[in-house]
Amino acid sequence: MKENKAEIKIGTGWGLLQFGMRPDQVRALLGEPDEIERYSLSEEGEDEDLTEDWHYDALELSLSFDEVNEWSLSTLATTDPEVTLRGKKLIGLNYQELLTQIEALELGSIDLDEDSSEGGLKQRLVGVEDSNIFFFLEDGIVQDIQWSALFPEDEF
């Protein structure tokens, strides 16, 4: 599937992958992941609200399945510079170019814009909650895009 560059679909998925799919459906499309990680971000304990991440190295794609959503596909992330959003490549853009594209693509207003430094590397997270999409920048360049299903406001 590497030769088939997929388009990010806000709130829906990526290529043939659709948010809400079960792990067996994803496995039927993509095969076995290169790596599987399982963890909990819950303060309740290690066995509460588990998340399972699947990594497909050749696709430069990671998928998350959440226990709270009955192990359905809930989040996608890519580092592939060829992936597009509405025909625009976003990985590799600098911060100002990213802001210009967020506005041009009408993704919504930026809700999260945080700087941090780790080991001499300058990192920035830019988030647009209207589209449930987040951009991770290192040294001012977009390296990673993460997006999730959109939920009606009354579900929060």
mmCIF file of the C-alpha atoms, coordinates in Angstrom:
data_MODEL
# 
_entry.id   MODEL 
# 
loop_
_atom_site.group_PDB 
_atom_site.id 
_atom_site.type_symbol 
_atom_site.label_atom_id 
_atom_site.label_alt_id 
_atom_site.label_comp_id 
_atom_site.label_asym_id 
_atom_site.label_entity_id 
_atom_site.label_seq_id 
_atom_site.pdbx_PDB_ins_code 
_atom_site.Cartn_x 
_atom_site.Cartn_y 
_atom_site.Cartn_z 
_atom_site.occupancy 
_atom_site.B_iso_or_equiv 
_atom_site.pdbx_formal_charge 
_atom_site.auth_seq_id 
_atom_site.auth_comp_id 
_atom_site.auth_asym_id 
_atom_site.auth_atom_id 
_atom_site.pdbx_PDB_model_num 
ATOM 1   C CA . MET A 1 1   ? 0.000   0.000  0.000  1.00 0.00 ? 1   MET A CA 1 
ATOM 2   C CA . LYS A 1 2   ? 3.078   2.279  0.192  1.00 0.00 ? 2   LYS A CA 1 
ATOM 3   C CA . GLU A 1 3   ? 2.743   3.231  -3.481 1.00 0.00 ? 3   GLU A CA 1 
ATOM 4   C CA . ASN A 1 4   ? -0.858  4.381  -2.903 1.00 0.00 ? 4   ASN A CA 1 
ATOM 5   C CA . LYS A 1 5   ? -0.413  7.732  -1.173 1.00 0.00 ? 5   LYS A CA 1 
ATOM 6   C CA . ALA A 1 6   ? -3.541  8.308  0.810  1.00 0.00 ? 6   ALA A CA 1 
ATOM 7   C CA . GLU A 1 7   ? -5.250  11.533 1.682  1.00 0.00 ? 7   GLU A CA 1 
ATOM 8   C CA . ILE A 1 8   ? -5.940  12.566 5.268  1.00 0.00 ? 8   ILE A CA 1 
ATOM 9   C CA . LYS A 1 9   ? -9.703  12.692 5.722  1.00 0.00 ? 9   LYS A CA 1 
ATOM 10  C CA . ILE A 1 10  ? -10.593 15.012 8.603  1.00 0.00 ? 10  ILE A CA 1 
ATOM 11  C CA . GLY A 1 11  ? -12.791 13.211 11.132 1.00 0.00 ? 11  GLY A CA 1 
ATOM 12  C CA . THR A 1 12  ? -13.088 10.156 8.879  1.00 0.00 ? 12  THR A CA 1 
ATOM 13  C CA . GLY A 1 13  ? -9.741  8.423  8.432  1.00 0.00 ? 13  GLY A CA 1 
ATOM 14  C CA . TRP A 1 14  ? -7.023  7.874  5.817  1.00 0.00 ? 14  TRP A CA 1 
ATOM 15  C CA . GLY A 1 15  ? -7.412  6.116  2.498  1.00 0.00 ? 15  GLY A CA 1 
ATOM 16  C CA . LEU A 1 16  ? -9.478  2.994  3.075  1.00 0.00 ? 16  LEU A CA 1 
ATOM 17  C CA . LEU A 1 17  ? -9.031  3.227  6.856  1.00 0.00 ? 17  LEU A CA 1 
ATOM 18  C CA . GLN A 1 18  ? -12.089 4.603  8.614  1.00 0.00 ? 18  GLN A CA 1 
ATOM 19  C CA . PHE A 1 19  ? -12.347 5.633  12.247 1.00 0.00 ? 19  PHE A CA 1 
ATOM 20  C CA . GLY A 1 20  ? -14.448 3.083  14.095 1.00 0.00 ? 20  GLY A CA 1 
ATOM 21  C CA . MET A 1 21  ? -12.951 0.056  12.305 1.00 0.00 ? 21  MET A CA 1 
ATOM 22  C CA . ARG A 1 22  ? -12.092 -2.974 14.406 1.00 0.00 ? 22  ARG A CA 1 
ATOM 23  C CA . PRO A 1 23  ? -8.529  -4.339 14.607 1.00 0.00 ? 23  PRO A CA 1 
ATOM 24  C CA . ASP A 1 24  ? -9.404  -7.373 12.450 1.00 0.00 ? 24  ASP A CA 1 
ATOM 25  C CA . GLN A 1 25  ? -10.718 -5.065 9.698  1.00 0.00 ? 25  GLN A CA 1 
ATOM 26  C CA . VAL A 1 26  ? -7.519  -3.006 9.769  1.00 0.00 ? 26  VAL A CA 1 
ATOM 27  C CA . ARG A 1 27  ? -5.394  -6.159 9.753  1.00 0.00 ? 27  ARG A CA 1 
ATOM 28  C CA . ALA A 1 28  ? -7.294  -7.371 6.661  1.00 0.00 ? 28  ALA A CA 1 
ATOM 29  C CA . LEU A 1 29  ? -6.379  -4.119 4.853  1.00 0.00 ? 29  LEU A CA 1 
ATOM 30  C CA . LEU A 1 30  ? -2.815  -3.540 6.046  1.00 0.00 ? 30  LEU A CA 1 
ATOM 31  C CA . GLY A 1 31  ? -1.581  -6.894 7.319  1.00 0.00 ? 31  GLY A CA 1 
ATOM 32  C CA . GLU A 1 32  ? 0.293   -7.359 10.569 1.00 0.00 ? 32  GLU A CA 1 
ATOM 33  C CA . PRO A 1 33  ? 1.774   -4.235 12.142 1.00 0.00 ? 33  PRO A CA 1 
ATOM 34  C CA . ASP A 1 34  ? 5.538   -4.018 12.644 1.00 0.00 ? 34  ASP A CA 1 
ATOM 35  C CA . GLU A 1 35  ? 5.037   -3.173 16.299 1.00 0.00 ? 35  GLU A CA 1 
ATOM 36  C CA . ILE A 1 36  ? 2.190   -3.111 18.825 1.00 0.00 ? 36  ILE A CA 1 
ATOM 37  C CA . GLU A 1 37  ? 2.310   -1.088 22.049 1.00 0.00 ? 37  GLU A CA 1 
ATOM 38  C CA . ARG A 1 38  ? -0.289  -1.203 24.799 1.00 0.00 ? 38  ARG A CA 1 
ATOM 39  C CA . TYR A 1 39  ? -0.457  1.403  27.555 1.00 0.00 ? 39  TYR A CA 1 
ATOM 40  C CA . SER A 1 40  ? -2.732  3.349  29.866 1.00 0.00 ? 40  SER A CA 1 
ATOM 41  C CA . LEU A 1 41  ? -2.813  7.093  30.427 1.00 0.00 ? 41  LEU A CA 1 
ATOM 42  C CA . SER A 1 42  ? -5.392  6.678  33.166 1.00 0.00 ? 42  SER A CA 1 
ATOM 43  C CA . GLU A 1 43  ? -4.730  7.769  36.715 1.00 0.00 ? 43  GLU A CA 1 
ATOM 44  C CA . GLU A 1 44  ? -6.963  4.889  37.835 1.00 0.00 ? 44  GLU A CA 1 
ATOM 45  C CA . GLY A 1 45  ? -4.323  2.246  37.176 1.00 0.00 ? 45  GLY A CA 1 
ATOM 46  C CA . GLU A 1 46  ? -2.331  0.448  34.513 1.00 0.00 ? 46  GLU A CA 1 
ATOM 47  C CA . ASP A 1 47  ? -5.243  -1.753 33.450 1.00 0.00 ? 47  ASP A CA 1 
ATOM 48  C CA . GLU A 1 48  ? -7.790  1.059  33.029 1.00 0.00 ? 48  GLU A CA 1 
ATOM 49  C CA . ASP A 1 49  ? -8.675  2.832  29.762 1.00 0.00 ? 49  ASP A CA 1 
ATOM 50  C CA . LEU A 1 50  ? -6.064  1.025  27.699 1.00 0.00 ? 50  LEU A CA 1 
ATOM 51  C CA . THR A 1 51  ? -4.835  2.173  24.300 1.00 0.00 ? 51  THR A CA 1 
ATOM 52  C CA . GLU A 1 52  ? -3.151  -0.040 21.736 1.00 0.00 ? 52  GLU A CA 1 
ATOM 53  C CA . ASP A 1 53  ? -0.922  1.557  19.092 1.00 0.00 ? 53  ASP A CA 1 
ATOM 54  C CA . TRP A 1 54  ? -0.068  -0.270 15.875 1.00 0.00 ? 54  TRP A CA 1 
ATOM 55  C CA . HIS A 1 55  ? 2.940   0.902  13.869 1.00 0.00 ? 55  HIS A CA 1 
ATOM 56  C CA . TYR A 1 56  ? 3.408   0.285  10.145 1.00 0.00 ? 56  TYR A CA 1 
ATOM 57  C CA . ASP A 1 57  ? 6.959   1.391  9.420  1.00 0.00 ? 57  ASP A CA 1 
ATOM 58  C CA . ALA A 1 58  ? 6.840   1.160  5.599  1.00 0.00 ? 58  ALA A CA 1 
ATOM 59  C CA . LEU A 1 59  ? 3.696   3.315  5.555  1.00 0.00 ? 59  LEU A CA 1 
ATOM 60  C CA . GLU A 1 60  ? 5.063   5.748  8.154  1.00 0.00 ? 60  GLU A CA 1 
ATOM 61  C CA . LEU A 1 61  ? 1.696   5.303  9.852  1.00 0.00 ? 61  LEU A CA 1 
ATOM 62  C CA . SER A 1 62  ? 0.554   4.644  13.418 1.00 0.00 ? 62  SER A CA 1 
ATOM 63  C CA . LEU A 1 63  ? -2.969  3.707  14.491 1.00 0.00 ? 63  LEU A CA 1 
ATOM 64  C CA . SER A 1 64  ? -4.558  3.813  17.941 1.00 0.00 ? 64  SER A CA 1 
ATOM 65  C CA . PHE A 1 65  ? -7.359  1.615  19.225 1.00 0.00 ? 65  PHE A CA 1 
ATOM 66  C CA . ASP A 1 66  ? -8.937  2.599  22.548 1.00 0.00 ? 66  ASP A CA 1 
ATOM 67  C CA . GLU A 1 67  ? -10.547 0.254  25.029 1.00 0.00 ? 67  GLU A CA 1 
ATOM 68  C CA . VAL A 1 68  ? -13.033 2.984  25.993 1.00 0.00 ? 68  VAL A CA 1 
ATOM 69  C CA . ASN A 1 69  ? -14.250 2.937  22.355 1.00 0.00 ? 69  ASN A CA 1 
ATOM 70  C CA . GLU A 1 70  ? -14.592 -0.858 22.332 1.00 0.00 ? 70  GLU A CA 1 
ATOM 71  C CA . TRP A 1 71  ? -11.183 -1.245 20.639 1.00 0.00 ? 71  TRP A CA 1 
ATOM 72  C CA . SER A 1 72  ? -12.185 0.694  17.538 1.00 0.00 ? 72  SER A CA 1 
ATOM 73  C CA . LEU A 1 73  ? -9.770  2.788  15.469 1.00 0.00 ? 73  LEU A CA 1 
ATOM 74  C CA . SER A 1 74  ? -9.737  6.241  17.047 1.00 0.00 ? 74  SER A CA 1 
ATOM 75  C CA . THR A 1 75  ? -6.537  8.030  16.025 1.00 0.00 ? 75  THR A CA 1 
ATOM 76  C CA . LEU A 1 76  ? -4.099  8.030  13.109 1.00 0.00 ? 76  LEU A CA 1 
ATOM 77  C CA . ALA A 1 77  ? -0.633  9.569  12.869 1.00 0.00 ? 77  ALA A CA 1 
ATOM 78  C CA . THR A 1 78  ? 1.812   9.863  9.985  1.00 0.00 ? 78  THR A CA 1 
ATOM 79  C CA . THR A 1 79  ? 5.342   11.063 9.347  1.00 0.00 ? 79  THR A CA 1 
ATOM 80  C CA . ASP A 1 80  ? 5.112   10.435 5.582  1.00 0.00 ? 80  ASP A CA 1 
ATOM 81  C CA . PRO A 1 81  ? 6.020   13.662 3.726  1.00 0.00 ? 81  PRO A CA 1 
ATOM 82  C CA . GLU A 1 82  ? 3.989   12.527 0.688  1.00 0.00 ? 82  GLU A CA 1 
ATOM 83  C CA . VAL A 1 83  ? 0.657   12.318 2.534  1.00 0.00 ? 83  VAL A CA 1 
ATOM 84  C CA . THR A 1 84  ? -1.717  15.161 1.730  1.00 0.00 ? 84  THR A CA 1 
ATOM 85  C CA . LEU A 1 85  ? -4.674  16.950 3.260  1.00 0.00 ? 85  LEU A CA 1 
ATOM 86  C CA . ARG A 1 86  ? -7.035  18.270 0.592  1.00 0.00 ? 86  ARG A CA 1 
ATOM 87  C CA . GLY A 1 87  ? -4.202  17.980 -1.912 1.00 0.00 ? 87  GLY A CA 1 
ATOM 88  C CA . LYS A 1 88  ? -1.635  19.859 0.211  1.00 0.00 ? 88  LYS A CA 1 
ATOM 89  C CA . LYS A 1 89  ? 1.535   18.323 1.635  1.00 0.00 ? 89  LYS A CA 1 
ATOM 90  C CA . LEU A 1 90  ? 2.000   19.557 5.198  1.00 0.00 ? 90  LEU A CA 1 
ATOM 91  C CA . ILE A 1 91  ? 4.923   17.543 6.553  1.00 0.00 ? 91  ILE A CA 1 
ATOM 92  C CA . GLY A 1 92  ? 8.092   19.527 5.978  1.00 0.00 ? 92  GLY A CA 1 
ATOM 93  C CA . LEU A 1 93  ? 6.432   22.946 6.218  1.00 0.00 ? 93  LEU A CA 1 
ATOM 94  C CA . ASN A 1 94  ? 7.841   25.526 8.592  1.00 0.00 ? 94  ASN A CA 1 
ATOM 95  C CA . TYR A 1 95  ? 5.688   27.042 11.337 1.00 0.00 ? 95  TYR A CA 1 
ATOM 96  C CA . GLN A 1 96  ? 4.546   30.086 9.355  1.00 0.00 ? 96  GLN A CA 1 
ATOM 97  C CA . GLU A 1 97  ? 3.746   27.981 6.262  1.00 0.00 ? 97  GLU A CA 1 
ATOM 98  C CA . LEU A 1 98  ? 1.713   25.637 8.477  1.00 0.00 ? 98  LEU A CA 1 
ATOM 99  C CA . LEU A 1 99  ? -0.318  28.519 9.900  1.00 0.00 ? 99  LEU A CA 1 
ATOM 100 C CA . THR A 1 100 ? -0.985  29.767 6.366  1.00 0.00 ? 100 THR A CA 1 
ATOM 101 C CA . GLN A 1 101 ? -2.181  26.309 5.266  1.00 0.00 ? 101 GLN A CA 1 
ATOM 102 C CA . ILE A 1 102 ? -4.383  25.837 8.351  1.00 0.00 ? 102 ILE A CA 1 
ATOM 103 C CA . GLU A 1 103 ? -6.146  29.054 7.398  1.00 0.00 ? 103 GLU A CA 1 
ATOM 104 C CA . ALA A 1 104 ? -6.263  28.290 3.637  1.00 0.00 ? 104 ALA A CA 1 
ATOM 105 C CA . LEU A 1 105 ? -7.672  24.794 4.277  1.00 0.00 ? 105 LEU A CA 1 
ATOM 106 C CA . GLU A 1 106 ? -10.224 26.266 6.703  1.00 0.00 ? 106 GLU A CA 1 
ATOM 107 C CA . LEU A 1 107 ? -9.395  23.718 9.397  1.00 0.00 ? 107 LEU A CA 1 
ATOM 108 C CA . GLY A 1 108 ? -10.542 26.029 12.183 1.00 0.00 ? 108 GLY A CA 1 
ATOM 109 C CA . SER A 1 109 ? -8.862  28.195 14.759 1.00 0.00 ? 109 SER A CA 1 
ATOM 110 C CA . ILE A 1 110 ? -5.717  27.078 16.527 1.00 0.00 ? 110 ILE A CA 1 
ATOM 111 C CA . ASP A 1 111 ? -6.592  25.983 20.053 1.00 0.00 ? 111 ASP A CA 1 
ATOM 112 C CA . LEU A 1 112 ? -3.202  24.692 21.115 1.00 0.00 ? 112 LEU A CA 1 
ATOM 113 C CA . ASP A 1 113 ? 0.210   26.164 20.404 1.00 0.00 ? 113 ASP A CA 1 
ATOM 114 C CA . GLU A 1 114 ? 2.876   25.034 22.848 1.00 0.00 ? 114 GLU A CA 1 
ATOM 115 C CA . ASP A 1 115 ? 6.663   25.231 22.757 1.00 0.00 ? 115 ASP A CA 1 
ATOM 116 C CA . SER A 1 116 ? 9.053   22.949 24.587 1.00 0.00 ? 116 SER A CA 1 
ATOM 117 C CA . SER A 1 117 ? 12.699  22.005 24.424 1.00 0.00 ? 117 SER A CA 1 
ATOM 118 C CA . GLU A 1 118 ? 14.151  18.592 25.024 1.00 0.00 ? 118 GLU A CA 1 
ATOM 119 C CA . GLY A 1 119 ? 17.787  17.659 24.612 1.00 0.00 ? 119 GLY A CA 1 
ATOM 120 C CA . GLY A 1 120 ? 18.521  20.799 22.610 1.00 0.00 ? 120 GLY A CA 1 
ATOM 121 C CA . LEU A 1 121 ? 15.654  20.075 20.210 1.00 0.00 ? 121 LEU A CA 1 
ATOM 122 C CA . LYS A 1 122 ? 12.962  22.738 19.940 1.00 0.00 ? 122 LYS A CA 1 
ATOM 123 C CA . GLN A 1 123 ? 9.523   21.165 19.771 1.00 0.00 ? 123 GLN A CA 1 
ATOM 124 C CA . ARG A 1 124 ? 6.135   22.698 19.127 1.00 0.00 ? 124 ARG A CA 1 
ATOM 125 C CA . LEU A 1 125 ? 2.618   21.280 19.150 1.00 0.00 ? 125 LEU A CA 1 
ATOM 126 C CA . VAL A 1 126 ? -0.076  23.037 17.120 1.00 0.00 ? 126 VAL A CA 1 
ATOM 127 C CA . GLY A 1 127 ? -3.652  21.789 17.492 1.00 0.00 ? 127 GLY A CA 1 
ATOM 128 C CA . VAL A 1 128 ? -6.925  22.574 15.753 1.00 0.00 ? 128 VAL A CA 1 
ATOM 129 C CA . GLU A 1 129 ? -9.758  21.081 17.802 1.00 0.00 ? 129 GLU A CA 1 
ATOM 130 C CA . ASP A 1 130 ? -12.450 21.974 15.229 1.00 0.00 ? 130 ASP A CA 1 
ATOM 131 C CA . SER A 1 131 ? -10.826 19.411 12.930 1.00 0.00 ? 131 SER A CA 1 
ATOM 132 C CA . ASN A 1 132 ? -9.315  17.271 15.717 1.00 0.00 ? 132 ASN A CA 1 
ATOM 133 C CA . ILE A 1 133 ? -5.890  17.482 14.067 1.00 0.00 ? 133 ILE A CA 1 
ATOM 134 C CA . PHE A 1 134 ? -2.493  18.116 15.660 1.00 0.00 ? 134 PHE A CA 1 
ATOM 135 C CA . PHE A 1 135 ? 0.857   18.987 14.115 1.00 0.00 ? 135 PHE A CA 1 
ATOM 136 C CA . PHE A 1 136 ? 4.176   18.191 15.796 1.00 0.00 ? 136 PHE A CA 1 
ATOM 137 C CA . LEU A 1 137 ? 7.121   20.379 14.819 1.00 0.00 ? 137 LEU A CA 1 
ATOM 138 C CA . GLU A 1 138 ? 10.795  19.857 15.591 1.00 0.00 ? 138 GLU A CA 1 
ATOM 139 C CA . ASP A 1 139 ? 13.183  22.762 15.096 1.00 0.00 ? 139 ASP A CA 1 
ATOM 140 C CA . GLY A 1 140 ? 10.341  24.657 13.417 1.00 0.00 ? 140 GLY A CA 1 
ATOM 141 C CA . ILE A 1 141 ? 9.433   21.998 10.803 1.00 0.00 ? 141 ILE A CA 1 
ATOM 142 C CA . VAL A 1 142 ? 6.290   19.790 10.738 1.00 0.00 ? 142 VAL A CA 1 
ATOM 143 C CA . GLN A 1 143 ? 7.418   16.196 11.361 1.00 0.00 ? 143 GLN A CA 1 
ATOM 144 C CA . ASP A 1 144 ? 4.215   14.416 12.358 1.00 0.00 ? 144 ASP A CA 1 
ATOM 145 C CA . ILE A 1 145 ? 0.464   14.838 11.890 1.00 0.00 ? 145 ILE A CA 1 
ATOM 146 C CA . GLN A 1 146 ? -2.086  13.191 14.187 1.00 0.00 ? 146 GLN A CA 1 
ATOM 147 C CA . TRP A 1 147 ? -5.849  13.252 13.655 1.00 0.00 ? 147 TRP A CA 1 
ATOM 148 C CA . SER A 1 148 ? -8.882  11.619 15.221 1.00 0.00 ? 148 SER A CA 1 
ATOM 149 C CA . ALA A 1 149 ? -12.566 11.045 14.730 1.00 0.00 ? 149 ALA A CA 1 
ATOM 150 C CA . LEU A 1 150 ? -14.849 14.029 15.195 1.00 0.00 ? 150 LEU A CA 1 
ATOM 151 C CA . PHE A 1 151 ? -17.488 13.730 17.889 1.00 0.00 ? 151 PHE A CA 1 
ATOM 152 C CA . PRO A 1 152 ? -20.595 15.845 18.432 1.00 0.00 ? 152 PRO A CA 1 
ATOM 153 C CA . GLU A 1 153 ? -19.995 18.452 21.139 1.00 0.00 ? 153 GLU A CA 1 
ATOM 154 C CA . ASP A 1 154 ? -22.585 16.884 23.407 1.00 0.00 ? 154 ASP A CA 1 
ATOM 155 C CA . GLU A 1 155 ? -20.492 13.708 23.738 1.00 0.00 ? 155 GLU A CA 1 
ATOM 156 C CA . PHE A 1 156 ? -17.776 15.443 25.767 1.00 0.00 ? 156 PHE A CA 1 
# 
